[in-house]
Amino acid sequence: MATLSLRQGYLAAFAAVAIWSGFMLVARAGGHSGLTPYDLLGLRLAIASLLLCGLGLPPRASWCDGRLWLLAVIGCIGFCLLCYSAVQWVPAAHAALLIPGLQPFLMALLLLLTGQGWPPARQWPGYALMALGVLLLALPLLQGHGGGQHWLGDGLLLAASLLWALYGLLARRWQLPAWQLTAFVTLASAVLYLPVYLLWLPKGLAQVPLATVATLGLFHAVVPAIVGMLVYLRAVSVLGPARISALMALIPVLTGVLAVPALGETLSPALAGALLSVSLGAWLVARGALPGRAAAVAATTFHKEQTCRT
């Protein structure tokens, strides 16, 4: 059973990689559609909430759990607003590199700060390659070739990446059921955000064709908000936050390559080097993880799930 659960964890991880690459590309396209970041999050929450009401509401006790409210603010409202704002100014490859690409650094830092120690020494070369990738990404900006908007966009992405690492760590630590967490985070975020959006935040819906609004709204509401969250949380519960973060760092190359034909973005030598460096580093980190530890995590997780079901 542990082997089956581990295989499911890797399938969920690869599905999350594909979904997150698509999210980066579509978010970048949405940033140039005329919709504001507030519109994109509002559409995502409104449509996803309607779908979730039909699929099944989380348990009533969830609404009294302060941990779930915190995860809604961190992993949905804060993270999405930072992402949707940043992609107005930076290419999709930057978003892919600084969010999933930077996760192993931030996750290792959070694990260290919470007393779980340094990562194994055999993983350090992978982290060094990721550091090189971030340096290559920042090189044009340090040389004065990037404008203030690029600095602002990359700064917002760094903040979003930190929130996502914290979200993954807390979700893993608290061992909340994936469906309960996915449904509650979306519905609670809608309760908190939509009134503020409707009453006070700027909107661009009237200036954008209805087909574009519907397409972007449906994509963000269904693919990353529901499917993506479920497969990501499943992967984290089986593989653990450190390993899934390393695997998610494979997203930058996929996103950077697809952004060239899909969005007409350029892939400079420095950016290509950054993407390859981060992805190779991610592979080394994942390769350096203890295989026995992942299997033990999978077995423990499976036992807990069976206990909860019975």
Secondary structure, DSSP 8 states (H G I E B T S, - for coil): -HHHHHHHHHHHHHHHHHHHHHHHHHHHHHHTTT--HHHHHHHHHHHHHHHHHHH----GGGGG-HHHHHHHIIIIIIHHHHHHHHTTTS-HHHHHHHTTTTHHHHHHHHHHHTT-----GGGHHHHHHHHHHHHHHHHHHHTT-S-HHHHHHHHHHHHHHHHHHHHHHHHHHHT--HHHHHHHHHHHHHHHHHHHHHHHS---GGGS-HHHHHHHHHHHHHIIIIIIHHHHHHHHHHH-HHHHHHHHTTHHHHHHHHHHHHH-----HHHHHHHHHHHHHHHHHHHHS-HHHHHHHHHHHHHHHHHHH-
